[in-house]
Amino acid sequence: MAMTRGGPVRVVASVGAAVAAGRFTSSTVSSVSLGGVYTVGERPQGNSTSDWVPSYDPAVARLYALPQRHSSRAQQRLNYAAKRQPWLIRGMTTESAVEAVEAGEIPVLKGTGEGDLSQQVTRKYLIGKTQEELEGIALSFGEQKYRGKQMHQLIYKNKIRTVKELAQIPKQLRDAMESAGWNIGRSPIHHVATSKDGTVKILLRLDDSRLVEAVGIPVKDKEGNAKLTVCVSSQVGCALKCAFCATGKGGFARNLKSHEIVDQVLTIEDIFRQRVTNIVFMGMGEPLMNLEAVLNAHRTINKELLIGQRMMTISTVGVPNTIRRLAAHKLQSTLAISLHAPNQDLRSQIVPSAKGYPLDALLEDCKYYFETTGRRLSFEYTLLAGVNDQREHAEELATLLHQWDLGRHVNIIPYNPIADSEFERPTKARVLAFVETLSKRRVTTSVRVTRGLDANAACGQLRNEFQKTPLQAPMELSVPA
């Protein structure tokens, strides 16, 4: 026996195991002290004392030295978990229970009558989990391994939106997962805009009520086969503020989480009732400023949605220290560099971030990427009337690419006009002249067909219609080291 302010205490080696085994009932447990040490009013059910250990526990002594306010909060958390969510502490020793309390990992649901502890359980997302990881989650709740395979099918093939829709899963498991904070990771559709050419642009409303765009672009290949490309966003807004981009004008809020990126693909598939064939990370935001989440989303799209790496393109305007990091992953996807100008002076006027990441430094990193991965890069060039669309600009661009020997493909993008912009779309004759000049200098080109003009398909346009006040970027926007 040990004495505390509340009376005699017996110490349980594994509080979760004892609760799960039914040796304690809710009437038996009068309170839970720090570290998972139960204060009881009677012996456990039955005659077994195998779960009882000597009364002295260093963890208890250490924790009783903490302020009473902290102690009370921890007691309430563990008490609720023992009665209502025993899976949260199943198999814990007193030490591990202490650590979980101190780290805030023992959650309390709203509406449980726990006073000032009525905080939400930390959200956890199933999108992004592999089948093996989902099987592990099922096992952690005491269910059979095959339940994870069922969840994988329902999430990625059936595209269910809530845990309640895991229809093949027992209700007991669904309820337990929801109580533990598990969500699928789908966001509601806030708005849909459909163009006459079939392009569909969506706004998704995230958990924090931010809006993010994705675009579905249906096309037919040379053989007449239907293809569906999704242009996905990687950030809520963008802090780089390229002069011609609507996303930058709308400000920057935060990076997207990987499940929020994958959800864009699932939502477009839902709308079109068609499998997505191609992915371009060219929507709102700068993908390489959110590299970890983009790589995680890329893996999920490839491994779980079964879209080949060579069917994906990651576009960047260039962020210091990231292209070389990306090269280390040796992806089979295309890296597209947004140049928009053939020299440093003009580029720094169009792309403000170029002042801190000069063109030569960018192309040196591109050279490293090519030599490391063996993958040719693609270059994007937005034509702005009277700014960067002259024949001499094309000549200078060809010279630059030959100088660096970086592959010779340029994707020409006639400017897609946006509201309140100083820039204009070049004439068709100017576009053809630019392409002709590059071709004569042995630079292959493609001209991107403008899609969704009547659906505000330029990056950030639709979001800006619904969000009239520009987002404010954090005081310091960190650049990956």
N, C-alpha and C positions, 0 to 999 in steps of 0.2 A: 504493500500500500504506500501511496505518497499523498501528502496533504497539500491542497491548494486552497485558494480563497473560497472555492465552491465546495470543498469537502473532499472525500477520498477519491482517488483516481486509480484506475488500472490502465496499463499501457498496452496498446495493441500494436503488434509488429507490422501488420499490414492491414490498415483500416479498410481499404477497399475489399480485400478478400473476405474479411469478417462480415461486412455488410452484405456482400454478394452471396455469402454462404447462408445468410438468414439467421446468423447467431445474434444479431441485434435487430430489434424492431424500433419503429419510430417512438414508441412509448418508452422503450428502454433507454434510448439515448437522450439524455437531458441537455447536453451541450457538447460541443467539440472544442477542445482547447487547441492551442497552437501546435503545429506539427502532426496533427492527426491523432492526438491522445484523447480518448473518450472518457468523459465523466459519466459513470453509470450508477443507477440506483439498485441494480440487482445483478445476479450472475448471468452470463450468456445463456441462451437456450440450450438445453441438454447439459451433459456433465463434462463435456470436453473443455480442457483448459489449454489446448495446444496453441491457440492464438494469443495467449497471454504471456507476457514477458516480464522480467523484473521491473519493479516500479520506477527505478531511476533511469532517466533518458537525458543525455547531455543536451539534445536539441530542445527539450522542453525547458530546461534550466536556462539555456541561452535566450530562448524566445520570451520567457517571462520577464526578462530584463528590458524588453522593448516597451515603448509607451503603451498605456492601456488602450488608447484610441485605436492604434494599429492592431493590437491584440484582439480587440472586440470585432473589428472588421474581418480579420482572418478567421475567427471562430464562426462568424455567421456564414462566411463563404463555404467553409468545410462542412458545417452542419447541413447547409442546403444540398451540397454535393452528395453527402452521405445518404440523405433521405430521398432525393429526387434524381440525382445524376451520378449514381455510383460508378459508372464506367469512366468518369473523369479521374477517379482516384484508385481504380482497381489495380491491385498489386503494388501500390506505393509503400515504401518504408516511411518511417516518420521523417527521415531526412529529406526524402524526395518530396513529401507532402509540404514540408517547410519551404523548400525551394520553390515549389509551384505557387504557394501562397505569396511569397515575397515577390515573385515575378509577375503576379497578377494573372496567372494561368488558370486559376479556379474561378470561372465566371459565374455571374448571377443573372438570371433572366429578369426582364421587366415583369412586373405584376406578381412577384413571388412573395410580396409582403416583407421584404428584407430592408425596408426603410431606405436610408441613403445609399444602400448598395444596389439599387435597382438599375444597374448598368447593363448594356447590351452585351451578349456573348460576342467575342471577337469573331468576325466573319471569316470563313474559310471557303475556298472555291474548288469545285470539282472539275471545272473546265481546266485543262492543262495536266490533269492526272493521267498517267498511263494505266493500262489494264492491271498491271502488277500492283501499282499504288492503290488503285480502287479495291483490289482484292485484299490488300493490307488493311484498308479502312474497314471493310466488312469483317475481317477477322478481329479487329480491335473492339468491335461491338459484340463479339461472341457469335457471329454468324458464319455461315459456310463460305469458303473461298469463291465459289461460283457466283455469289451475289455481286462480286466486283465485275465479273464479265458481263453480267446483266446490266449493271450501271453503265459500263463503257458503251454498250450497244445503244442504250436509251439516250445517253448524252450526245454521242457523236453521230449516230445514224438516225435515230428518231427525233433528235433535237428538242427534247423536252426542256421546259423552262424553269420548273420548280422541283424541289425534292418531293413534294406531294405527288407529282406526276410520275414518279418512279413506280409505275403501277405493278410491275412484277416483283417488287421488293415488299416484304412484310411491313405492315403498318407500324409495328413495334420498332423496326429498324429505322423507318422514315422519321418517326417521332423522335427517336434517340438522336439521329443525325441532326435534325433541325435544332433540338435543344443544345447540342454541342456546337452549334454555329455553322454547320455546313450549308452552303448554298450551291446551286448549279453554277451561277456566275453570268446569267443572262440579264440583259438590260432591256427595259421597255422601249418600244419605238415611239418617239415623240412626234415625228412628222415624216411623211414620204412625199417626194416630188418626182413625178414621172415625165420624161421627155418624149416628144413625138418619135424620136429615133429609137425608143425602147430603153434608153438609159434610165436607171432608177437611183435616186439619191435619197439616203435616209439620215435622219438625226436620231441618235440613241440618247436616252436620258440615263446618266450614270447614277450610282448610289448617292453621290453628293449633289445631284441635280444639275451637274454640268452637262452640256450637250456636245456630242462628237459626231462627225460625219463619216459615212462610208458610201461608196458608189459602186453599183453593179452595172457592168457594161457588156451587153450581149453582142456577139459577133458571129460571123460564119467564116470558116477558113476556105481555102481555095477549092477544097473538095465538097464544100457545102455543109460541113459538119458544124453543129451549133457549139459555140464556145462561150464561156462566161468568165469574165475577168472582174475581180474585186479590187478596188483601190482602197486600201485600209489606212486609217490614221494611227499614229503612234503617240501623239500628245494631244492634250486639250489646248488648242491654240499653238502658237510657236513664238519663241523669243528672238529668233534670228531676224525677223522683220525685213525680208527681201522686199525691195521697193514696189514690185508689181504684184505681190501676193496678198490675197484677201485674208488668209489665215493670220498673217503677221499683223494686219490692221486690227484684228479682233483681240489681240493681246494673248498672253500665255497664262495658264492656270497651273497645270501639273502634267506629269508623265502619265500615260495610261499603264495599267497593269496588264500583264500578259493575257489574262482571261478576257479583258475588255477588248483586246485586239482580235483574239480568236472569235469572240462573239459576233464581230462585224461580218465575218465570213459565214457563220452559221445563219445569221439573220438574212443575208442576201440569198443564201440557198433556200431559206424558208419562203421568201417572197417570190422567187423565180420558179420554185419547185424544180430546180435543176441543179446538178452538181457543178460546183465551181471548178474551173480548169486552170486558171491563172491567178496569181496574187501579185500585186504591186504595192510595195510600201511607199506610196507617193501621196498619201492623203495629208491631213492636218499634221503639222509637227515635223521635227527633224529626227528621223529614226536613230541616228547614231548618238543623239543626246539621251536616248532611252535604250541603250544597247542591250542591257541584260534582259529587259522585258521583251524586246524585239526578237532576240535570239530564242527565248523560251517560247514565244508565240510561233516563231518559225519552226521550231522542233515539233510543237503540237500539230501545226498545220500539215507538216510533212509526215509525221509518224502516226498520228491519230486520225486526221482527215484524209490521209493518203494522197496528198497533192505533192507531186515530185518537186525536189529542190530546183531543178532546172526550169520549172514552171513559175518560179518566183523571182522577183526583182526587188532589190533594196536600193532606194534612191537617197542620195545625200548631197547637200550643198558643200559639205566638207566641215568636219569638226576636228580640231587638233587631238592627237593621241588616240583616235578611234579606228581609223582605217587599218592601221597595223594590228590593232587588237582584233579587229574583225578577220584579218588575214589568217590569224592563228587558228581560227575555227575551220578554215578550208572548206567553206560552203561551196556547193555546186550551183548556187544561185548567181544571178547577174548583179554586179554592183554598177549602178548608174550614177555618174558624177554630173551634177548640175553646174555647168560652167557659166553659160549665159553671156560670156564676153571672152574675147581672145587675148586680153592683156590685163595686167593688174590694175591700172588706173581706172579703166572703164568698169571692170568687175567690182571694184570697191565702191563705186557709185551705185551699182544695182544691188549688190549683195554686201551689206554693211559688215558682216562677220569676216569678209575677206581682208579687212584691214588688219586683223589679228592673225590671219592664216593666209599668208600670201600665196599667189598662184603657183610659184615655183615650189614652195613647200608642199602644197596640195598634190602637185603632179609627181613630186619625188615619192610621196607616200603611195600614190597610184602605181608608180613603177614597182615599188616594193611589193604591193599587193599582187600584181601580175606575176612577178618572179616567184613569189611564195606559193601562190595557188595555181598558177598556170591558166587562170581564167581571164579572158579578155574583158576589159571594162567597156561600158557604153557611156557616151557623153550626151547630155541633154542641153539644148540651147533654145531658150525662149526668144523668139523674134519680136522685138519691140519697134514699132514704126519710128524711123528716124533716129533711133538710139544705137542699135547694134545690128542692123539689118542691111548694111551697105556691102557692095562687092568687096571693098577693101577689108571689111571685117571678116568675110569668108576667106579671103586670101591669107590673112593673118592667122585665122583659126587653123587652116590647113598646115601652115608652116609650124605652128605650135605643136600639133599632134605628130607631125613627122619628126620634129626635133626630139620629142620624148619617146617615140616609137611605142605608142600606147594603144595600138589597135586603131582602126580608122573608121569607126562607125559613129555617126552623130544623128541623134534623134531630134529633128527640127520641130519645134512646137510654136505655131503661130499663137500669139497672145490671145487669151480668152478674156475679153473685157470685163471689168468689175466696176461697181459703182464708186464714184468719187476718186477715180484714178487719173493720174496725169498721162498715162500711157494709152496708146491706140494699137489696134490690130493692123499689121502690115497688109498691103494689097497682095492679091494672088500673084501678080507679076513680080513683086519684090521677093516673095517666097521662092518662086521658081528660079529667079536669077541667083539667089543665094545658094540654092541646091545645085544649080548648074556649075557655079564657080567651084564648089567643093568637089563635085564629080570630076571636073577637069584636073583637079589636083590629087586624084586617086584617093579621095575620102568618100566612102559609101555613106549614103544618107537615107533616112526614112522621114516622112512627114507625118506627124501624128494627126489623125483625123479628129477634128474637134467634135466632141459629143456632149449632148445635154445642155446646150446653150440656153434652152428655154426652161431648164430645171435648175439653173444656178449651179452648174456642176463644177465650176472652178473651185479649188480648195478654199474652204472657209466662207464662201458666199452665202450658202443656205444658213449656216450657223449664225452668221452675222445678222441675218434678217430677223432671227428669233431672239438674239441677244444684242440689244441695242447699245449697251454700255460695254466698252472694251474691257477685257479682263486685265488685271494688273499682275505683272510678273513679280515673283519674289524679289526682295531687295538684292540678293546675290544669286545669280543663276550659275551653278557649278558646272564646269567643263570637266568631263572624265579625265582622270589622271593617267 
